[in-house]
């Protein structure tokens, strides 16, 4: 499908631009097929040579009525010349593809495209004109003038159409709006008005008003960047050719017009590239500023965390002292076993809170964490116990799951127990909150419980000498917006959330030499999984 479409477009462009030609060959003021050939050559390289030659030969047969039967001896010239052009464009496109981004994302790409194309067309033109001159089509004394006409027309076509071919693949879809339509009509009317000044009743034989065409084209380039510049260049050049054809400009003046058209096309293109590159630089600067603002907020959060850990340490120690004293008094006075059990749990949770705060303070200060061999079974069992109140509050079932593929006894990992517990509990809390509360705050029905389930699991990791630990839920899954910025700090969908939970989890995991990933569950919900090196493995999981 591509080959017939390319041939049709090439023939159409050749037909509408075959005006003021030099002799009977395709040397015209503006040669848009050259832009099409260079664009295809940049995209496909040497592979485009047969297609380009076929299109050139078909244009000679269809547009310029080149006879094919009986085959005259003079046909060797156009066939050979078309072969030289096709090969020259193919080699030039292959070289340019190695030097530029086909999407023309930088000003450097535009400069190399124009400069490289101009040099290539000069070499191709020397051979092309020499072949036809040797065949008797021109006098050798006219060689420089014919070469200049050929070179200028080809370069204009490349400057106007090749960028459209290259960036057209990445152009955003057009969206209708009244303001956009009004702006487009106003810009088109301004281009039409300047053309009327140049070629209408008020025009002079010297065409002093030609440079007014720069005004609307420059305005569009400044307003819309490279894409707008490319479209404005195509519209302006098409209007120029139509005006030249309608008013019957003398062929002797075409070289003058060609240079003006080339100046206009190159100026608009370079200006549009500069504007687009400047806007990309501004976007990158805004992203950097946003990153710096996030980093500053993280530093402030770290300082606040350290301060809170310090300030909470004393009241927490007092709380533990009072709880221990209350437990001792309850035992001495023979209080009910239920009260003694509650006081035991209070002391246990207070002691754990003390360990968490101490570990958090050391973590924020970048101090050495309390790494020790930690059985996976113990870690998961402790997390189940600690998640008990969370399960009751959110009316969810929290269970453990150990993959049978793990060796028995279960492997041991190297890590800070408190930090890893916090990481797992953070994931469990997120899963519970994602599944919402029970009906009217009460426990859900049995059918609902099956759907409100959180699994803390352990399984072999894909990387040798690592263990994978994770949390799987049956919730609604991740929203697309959240998934794109999942681990970014300060990104949250919770009304009271800070957006630091997953960022902290990832930091804890990476500080242990592992990686944190997220994916959608096979039957719905979300799976968060992280890897931790097994005990005895080196920094990257390689056995020490």
C-alpha positions in Angstrom: 0.0 0.0 0.0 2.9 2.4 0.7 4.4 2.1 -2.8 1.3 3.0 -4.7 0.6 5.8 -2.3 4.1 7.2 -2.7 4.0 7.0 -6.5 0.6 8.7 -6.6 1.8 11.6 -4.3 5.1 11.9 -6.3 3.2 12.1 -9.6 0.7 14.6 -8.3 3.4 16.9 -6.9 5.4 16.6 -10.1 2.4 17.5 -12.2 1.3 20.6 -10.2 4.9 21.9 -10.0 5.9 21.3 -13.6 5.9 25.0 -14.6 8.5 27.3 -16.1 10.6 24.2 -16.7 14.0 24.3 -18.3 13.7 22.3 -21.6 11.7 19.2 -21.2 13.2 17.9 -18.0 12.2 18.4 -14.4 14.0 21.7 -13.6 11.4 24.0 -12.1 11.3 26.9 -9.7 10.0 24.7 -6.9 10.4 20.9 -7.0 8.3 19.4 -4.2 9.1 15.8 -5.3 12.7 16.5 -4.2 11.4 17.1 -0.6 9.4 13.9 -0.8 12.4 11.9 -2.1 14.7 13.3 0.6 12.2 12.6 3.4 11.7 9.0 2.3 15.4 8.5 1.8 16.1 9.8 5.4 13.5 7.4 6.7 14.5 4.3 4.7 18.1 5.0 3.5 19.4 3.0 0.5 16.2 0.9 0.5 14.4 3.9 -1.0 16.6 4.0 -4.1 14.4 1.6 -6.3 11.2 3.4 -5.3 12.7 6.9 -6.0 14.0 5.8 -9.4 10.6 4.2 -10.3 8.8 7.4 -9.3 11.2 9.7 -11.3 10.8 7.5 -14.4 7.0 7.3 -14.0 6.9 11.1 -13.8 8.9 11.4 -17.0 6.5 9.1 -18.7 3.3 10.5 -17.4 4.0 14.2 -16.8 6.6 14.9 -19.5 5.3 12.4 -22.1 8.6 10.6 -22.5 8.1 8.1 -25.4 8.7 4.5 -24.6 7.9 2.7 -27.9 9.8 2.5 -30.1 12.7 2.9 -27.6 14.9 5.8 -28.9 18.6 5.8 -28.2 18.3 9.1 -26.4 16.3 7.5 -23.6 19.5 6.4 -22.0 20.0 10.0 -20.7 16.8 10.3 -18.5 17.1 6.7 -17.3 20.7 7.1 -16.3 20.1 10.6 -14.8 17.1 9.3 -12.8 19.4 6.5 -11.5 22.0 9.0 -10.4 19.4 11.1 -8.7 17.8 8.1 -6.9 21.2 6.8 -5.8 22.4 10.2 -4.7 19.3 10.8 -2.6 19.5 7.4 -1.1 23.1 7.8 0.0 22.4 11.4 1.3 19.4 10.2 3.2 21.3 7.3 4.7 24.1 9.6 5.9 21.7 12.2 7.2 19.8 9.5 9.2 23.1 8.6 11.0 23.7 12.3 11.9 20.2 13.7 12.8 17.1 12.7 14.6 14.4 12.1 12.0 11.9 13.8 14.2 14.0 17.1 13.9 13.9 17.6 17.7 16.9 20.0 17.7 18.0 23.1 15.7 21.2 21.1 14.9 19.0 18.6 13.0 17.5 21.3 10.9 20.9 22.8 10.1 22.4 19.5 9.2 19.4 18.6 7.1 19.5 21.8 5.1 23.3 21.9 4.8 23.7 18.2 4.0 20.8 18.3 1.4 22.3 21.4 -0.2 25.7 19.7 -0.6 24.1 16.5 -1.8 21.9 18.2 -4.4 24.9 20.1 -5.7 26.7 16.9 -6.4 23.6 15.2 -7.8 23.0 18.3 -10.0 26.5 18.3 -11.4 26.0 14.7 -12.6 22.3 15.2 -13.7 23.0 18.3 -15.8 26.2 16.8 -17.2 24.4 13.7 -18.4 21.7 15.8 -20.2 24.3 18.2 -21.6 26.2 15.3 -23.0 23.0 14.0 -24.6 22.8 17.4 -26.4 19.9 18.9 -24.4 21.9 22.0 -23.3 24.9 23.9 -24.4 28.0 23.5 -22.2 28.1 27.3 -22.0 24.7 27.3 -20.2 25.8 24.7 -17.7 26.2 27.1 -14.7 22.9 28.7 -15.2 21.0 25.4 -15.6 22.8 24.0 -12.5 21.8 27.0 -10.4 18.1 26.7 -11.5 18.2 23.0 -10.7 19.9 23.3 -7.4 17.7 26.1 -6.2 14.4 24.4 -7.1 15.5 21.1 -5.4 16.7 22.8 -2.2 13.4 24.8 -2.0 11.5 21.6 -2.3 13.6 19.9 0.4 13.4 22.9 2.7 9.6 23.1 2.4 8.4 19.4 2.1 11.1 17.2 3.8 10.4 18.6 7.3 6.7 18.0 6.7 7.4 14.4 5.8 9.6 13.8 8.8 7.6 15.4 11.5 4.3 14.6 10.0 4.5 11.1 11.6 4.7 12.7 15.1 2.3 15.6 14.6 -0.4 15.6 17.3 -4.0 15.0 16.1 -5.8 18.2 15.2 -8.6 19.2 17.6 -11.4 21.5 16.5 -11.9 24.7 18.3 -13.5 27.9 17.3 -10.5 30.0 18.4 -8.1 27.7 16.5 -10.2 27.9 13.4 -10.5 31.7 13.6 -6.7 31.9 14.1 -6.0 29.7 11.1 -8.4 31.7 8.9 -6.8 35.0 10.0 -3.3 33.7 9.3 -4.4 32.3 5.9 -6.1 35.6 5.0 -2.9 37.5 5.9 -0.8 35.3 3.7 -3.4 35.8 0.9 -3.3 39.5 1.4 0.4 39.8 1.2 0.3 37.7 -2.0 -2.3 40.0 -3.4 0.0 43.0 -2.6 2.9 41.2 -4.5 1.0 40.0 -7.5 -2.3 42.0 -7.6 -3.2 45.3 -9.3 -1.0 47.3 -6.9 2.1 45.2 -7.6 5.0 46.6 -9.5 7.4 44.9 -11.9 10.1 45.0 -9.3 8.0 43.1 -6.7 9.1 45.4 -3.8 6.4 44.0 -1.5 7.7 40.4 -1.6 9.3 40.6 1.8 5.9 41.3 3.3 5.4 37.5 3.0 7.9 37.1 5.8 5.5 38.8 8.3 2.7 36.2 8.5 5.2 33.3 8.1 7.4 34.6 11.0 4.3 35.2 13.1 3.1 31.6 12.6 6.6 30.2 13.4 6.9 32.2 16.6 3.4 31.2 17.6 3.5 27.5 16.9 7.2 26.6 16.6 8.6 24.2 14.1 5.3 22.5 13.2 3.7 25.9 12.5 6.7 27.0 10.5 6.5 23.9 8.3 2.8 24.3 7.6 3.3 28.1 7.0 6.2 27.4 4.6 4.1 24.9 2.6 1.1 27.3 2.4 3.2 30.3 1.4 5.2 28.4 -1.2 2.1 26.9 -2.7 0.5 30.4 -2.8 3.6 31.8 -4.5 3.6 29.1 -7.2 -0.1 29.6 -7.8 0.3 33.4 -8.0 3.3 33.1 -10.3 1.3 30.8 -12.6 -1.8 33.0 -12.5 0.0 36.3 -13.3 2.4 34.9 -15.9 5.7 35.9 -14.4 8.4 36.0 -17.1 10.6 32.9 -17.2 13.7 35.2 -17.2 12.8 36.4 -13.8 12.3 33.0 -12.2 15.9 32.7 -11.0 15.3 35.9 -9.0 12.1 34.5 -7.6 13.7 31.2 -6.8 16.3 32.9 -4.5 13.6 34.9 -2.8 11.5 31.7 -2.2 14.6 29.8 -0.9 15.4 32.7 1.5 11.8 32.7 2.8 11.7 28.9 3.3 15.0 28.6 5.1 14.3 31.6 7.3 10.9 30.3 8.4 12.3 26.8 9.1 15.2 28.0 11.1 13.1 30.4 13.2 10.5 27.7 13.9 13.3 25.3 15.0 14.8 27.9 17.3 11.3 28.6 18.9 10.6 24.9 19.4 14.1 24.3 20.9 13.6 27.2 23.3 10.3 25.9 24.4 11.7 22.5 25.0 14.5 24.1 27.0 11.9 26.0 29.1 10.0 22.8 29.7 13.1 21.0 30.8 13.9 24.0 33.1 10.4 23.8 34.6 10.8 20.0 35.2 14.2 20.7 36.9 12.6 23.4 39.1 9.8 21.0 40.0 12.4 18.3 40.9 14.3 20.8 43.0 11.1 21.9 44.8 10.3 18.2 45.5 13.9 17.6 46.8 13.6 20.7 49.0 10.3 19.4 50.4 11.8 16.0 51.0 14.7 17.6 52.9 12.2 19.6 55.0 10.2 16.4 55.6 13.4 14.7 56.7 14.3 17.5 59.1 10.7 17.5 60.5 10.8 13.7 60.9 14.1 13.9 62.8 12.7 16.7 65.0 9.5 14.8 65.7 11.4 11.6 66.5 13.5 13.5 69.0 10.5 15.3 70.6 8.4 12.1 70.8 11.1 10.1 72.4 10.6 11.5 75.9 6.8 11.3 76.1 6.9 7.8 74.6 9.4 6.7 77.3 7.1 8.1 79.9 4.2 6.3 78.4 6.1 3.0 78.5 7.0 3.7 82.2 3.4 4.3 83.2 2.2 1.3 81.2 4.8 -1.0 82.9 3.9 0.5 86.3 0.1 -0.1 85.6 0.8 -3.6 84.6 2.8 -4.3 87.8 0.1 -2.7 90.0 -2.6 -4.8 88.2 -0.7 -8.0 88.9 -0.1 -7.0 92.6 -3.7 -6.1 93.2 -5.1 -9.2 91.4 -6.8 -7.3 88.6 -8.8 -9.2 86.0 -6.8 -11.2 83.4 -8.5 -9.2 80.7 -7.0 -5.9 82.0 -3.6 -7.5 82.4 -3.7 -8.7 78.8 -4.6 -5.3 77.6 -1.7 -3.7 79.6 0.7 -6.3 78.2 -0.3 -5.4 74.7 0.0 -1.7 75.5 3.6 -2.2 76.7 4.5 -4.3 73.7 3.1 -1.6 71.2 4.8 1.2 73.1 8.2 -0.6 73.0 7.7 -1.2 69.3 6.9 2.4 68.7 10.1 3.3 70.5 12.1 1.0 68.2 10.4 2.5 65.1 11.2 6.0 66.2 14.8 5.2 66.9 15.1 3.4 63.6 13.5 6.2 61.7 15.7 8.8 63.4 18.8 6.8 62.4 17.4 6.3 58.9 16.8 10.0 58.4 20.2 10.9 59.7 21.8 8.3 57.2 23.2 6.5 60.1 24.0 2.8 60.1 20.8 0.7 60.2 20.5 -2.3 62.5 21.1 -5.0 59.9 21.0 -8.6 61.1 20.1 -12.0 59.7 16.3 -12.1 59.6 14.2 -15.2 58.8 11.5 -14.5 56.2 9.0 -16.5 58.3 9.6 -14.4 61.3 9.3 -11.2 59.3 6.0 -12.2 57.8 4.6 -13.5 61.1 5.5 -10.3 62.9 3.8 -8.3 60.1 0.6 -10.4 60.5 0.5 -9.7 64.2 1.2 -6.0 63.8 -1.4 -5.7 61.0 -4.2 -7.2 63.2 -5.6 -3.8 64.4 -5.5 -2.6 60.8 -7.5 -5.6 59.6 -10.2 -5.0 62.3 -10.4 -1.2 61.5 -10.9 -1.7 57.7 -12.8 -5.0 57.9 -10.4 -6.9 55.7 -8.8 -10.3 56.0 -5.0 -10.4 56.1 -3.3 -13.7 55.5 0.2 -15.0 54.7 1.2 -17.1 51.7 4.5 -18.9 51.3 5.4 -20.2 47.8 6.2 -24.0 48.0 9.1 -23.3 45.6 11.0 -21.6 48.4 13.4 -24.0 50.1 12.7 -25.5 53.6 13.5 -24.1 56.0 12.6 -20.7 54.7 15.6 -18.5 53.7 17.1 -15.8 55.9 17.6 -12.3 54.6 19.9 -9.5 55.8 18.0 -6.4 56.9 16.7 -4.1 59.5 13.6 -5.8 60.9 11.9 -2.5 62.0 12.4 -0.8 58.6 11.2 -3.9 56.6 8.2 -4.3 58.9 7.4 -0.6 58.3 7.7 -1.1 54.5 5.4 -4.1 54.5 2.9 -2.5 56.9 2.8 0.6 54.7 1.9 -1.5 51.7 -0.8 -3.4 53.7 -2.2 -0.1 54.9 -2.4 1.3 51.4 -4.2 -1.9 50.2 -6.7 -1.8 53.1 -7.5 1.9 52.5 -7.9 1.2 48.8 -10.6 -1.4 49.5 -12.5 1.0 51.8 -14.4 0.5 54.9 -17.0 -2.1 55.6 -20.7 -1.4 55.3 -21.8 1.2 57.8 -18.5 0.7 59.6 -19.4 -2.8 60.5 -17.9 -6.1 59.4 -18.6 -7.0 55.8 -20.7 -10.0 54.8 -19.0 -13.3 54.1 -19.3 -12.8 50.3 -17.7 -9.4 50.7 -14.8 -10.7 52.9 -13.7 -13.0 50.1 -13.3 -9.9 47.9 -11.6 -7.9 50.7 -8.5 -9.9 51.2 -4.9 -8.9 51.6 -2.1 -11.5 51.2 1.5 -11.0 52.5 3.5 -13.4 50.4 7.0 -14.7 49.9 8.3 -16.4 46.8 11.6 -17.0 44.9 12.8 -13.9 43.0 13.8 -14.0 39.3 17.3 -12.8 40.3 19.4 -15.5 41.9 20.2 -15.2 45.7 17.2 -12.9 46.2 13.9 -13.4 47.9 10.7 -11.7 46.8 8.3 -10.4 49.4 5.1 -8.6 48.6 1.5 -7.6 49.3 -1.4 -8.6 47.1 -5.0 -7.3 47.4 -8.4 -7.7 45.8 -9.1 -4.0 45.5 -10.0 -1.8 42.5 -6.4 -1.6 41.2 -4.4 1.4 40.3 -5.8 4.4 38.5 -3.9 5.3 35.3 -2.9 8.7 36.6 -1.5 7.2 39.8 0.2 4.4 38.0 2.3 6.8 35.9 3.6 8.6 39.0 3.4 5.7 41.4 6.6 6.1 43.3 7.0 9.9 42.9 6.9 11.8 46.2 3.9 14.0 47.1 1.6 12.1 44.6 -1.5 10.9 46.4 -5.2 10.4 45.9 -6.0 10.4 49.6 -7.6 13.6 50.9 -5.3 13.5 54.0 -2.3 11.7 52.4 1.1 13.3 52.0 2.2 11.1 49.1 5.4 9.9 50.8 4.4 6.3 51.7 5.5 4.5 48.6 8.5 6.8 48.1 9.7 5.8 51.6 9.0 2.1 51.0 11.1 2.3 47.8 13.9 4.1 49.6 13.9 1.4 52.4 14.0 -1.4 49.8 16.7 0.1 47.7 18.8 0.8 50.8 18.7 -2.9 51.4 19.9 -3.6 47.9 16.5 -4.6 46.4 13.9 -3.2 44.0 10.2 -2.4 44.4 7.7 -3.0 41.6 4.0 -2.9 41.1 1.7 -4.6 38.7 -2.0 -5.5 38.3 -3.1 -8.8 39.7 -4.1 -11.7 37.5 -7.7 -11.6 38.9 -7.8 -7.9 39.7 -6.4 -5.8 42.5 -2.8 -4.8 42.8 0.5 -6.6 43.6 3.4 -4.7 45.2 6.6 -6.8 45.4 10.1 -6.1 46.4 13.3 -8.2 46.4 15.8 -8.5 49.2 19.2 -10.2 49.0 19.4 -13.5 50.9 21.7 -13.8 53.9 25.3 -14.4 52.8 24.8 -12.7 49.4 27.0 -9.8 48.4 25.9 -6.3 47.6 24.3 -7.2 44.3 23.1 -10.6 45.4 26.2 -12.4 44.5 27.4 -14.8 47.2 30.2 -13.4 49.2 
